[in-house]
Amino acid sequence: MEIKLFDSELRVMEILWREGMLAAGDLAAILNKETGWNRNTTYTVIKKLIGKGAVQRTNPGFKCTALIPKEQVQTYETKELINKMFDGSAEMFFSAFLNERNLSKEDIDKLKKIVKNLS
């Protein structure tokens, strides 16, 4: 299942992935501290995430739980980026990414190992 999440939704999901199940009030308090959001903003975003099937609400206490893993969202967003900015070419994406980095020998060795394990 692929779900497009917007930046505000990703902020909520990041906290749920980090903290696990939280009451909506606790989630609102964290987001207020980290981003300055008010309670209504947080609750609106939570409702959108529930509607998308990304978050489950349980009672009592309006507890929120992430229904999708972070890795699923990362995979989807990476595909979207590659399709949008690199005409679907993972090779072009990888090349652009590597050209912008000052990679250490250790980083290069790790990447070589990853590529070797693909074949």
N, C-alpha and C positions, 0 to 999 in steps of 0.2 A: 504494500500500500504506500503510495507516494502522497505526501502532504506538503504543500507549500506553506512555509511559516514566514511571517514578516518579522522585522527586527524587534518590535515590541513583544511579539509572541515568543521569539527566541529568548528574550530576557527572562520571561517567566519560566520557560522550559529549562534554561540553564540552572535556575535555582532549584527546580524540582529534581533535575538530574543530580545536582550536587547534594541536596539535603534529603531527598526522598519525600515521602508523604508529608504534606503540611496542611494545616488548617488555612483556609483562605485569608483569615485575619493575620496569621503569622507571615504568610507570603506577602501580604500588603505591607506589613511592617518592614520586612527585609527590603522590598522594592522602594519604599519610602526612604529608607536609610541610604540605599545604594544609588538610587536614581532621582529621588525627589517626587516620585509618583504619589498621587493621593489614592485613597482606598477605592474610589469610584473607577479610576483608570485601571487599577489592577483587576477589579471585579469584571470590568468590561472585557479585558483581554482574556481572563479566565473563561468567560462565557463563550468567546470566539473559539478558544482552544477546545472546549467541550463540544461545541458544534462541529468542529473538524475531526473529532475523534482522537485528538492528541492527549487530552486530559480527561480523567474520570473524576467525578464528584461523588463523594459518599457522605452519608449522614450517620450519626449526628456530628455536628461541628464543621460542616462544609469542608471536609478533607479533600485535598487535591492530590492526585497521583498521575505521574506521566505514564501514558499508555504506549508511547513509542520510544525506542532507544535513541540515544544521541547519535550513534553510528548510522542509523537509518537516515536521519536528517542530514548528517555530514555527506553521506553518499549521494543523496538527492541533490543537495546544494552544489556539490562538486560537479555532478553531471550537468546541472543547469548552467553553471559558470562555463564549463568547457563548451557546451552547445552555443551559448550566447556570445562568448568572447573569442572562441577559437574554432568556430565552424565545426564543432563536434570532434576536433582532433586532439586526442589525449597527448599525442607526441608534441604538437605545437604548445599546448599548455605546459607540459613538463619542461620543454626547452625554455620557454619564457620564465618559468618559475626558477629554474636552475641558473639562468643568466643573471637574475637579480639577486642571487644569494652569494655570499662569500663563504663557501662551504669548506669545512675542515676536512682533513684526510679521513678522519673517523666518520664524518657525515657521508662522504663519498663512498667509503667502504660499506656502510650500512645500506645505502641506496643500491649499490651494486649487488649486495646480497638479496635485497628485496626483488630486484629485477631477475636475478638468477633463479630464484625460487618460483618465479612465474612460469618458467618454461618446463 
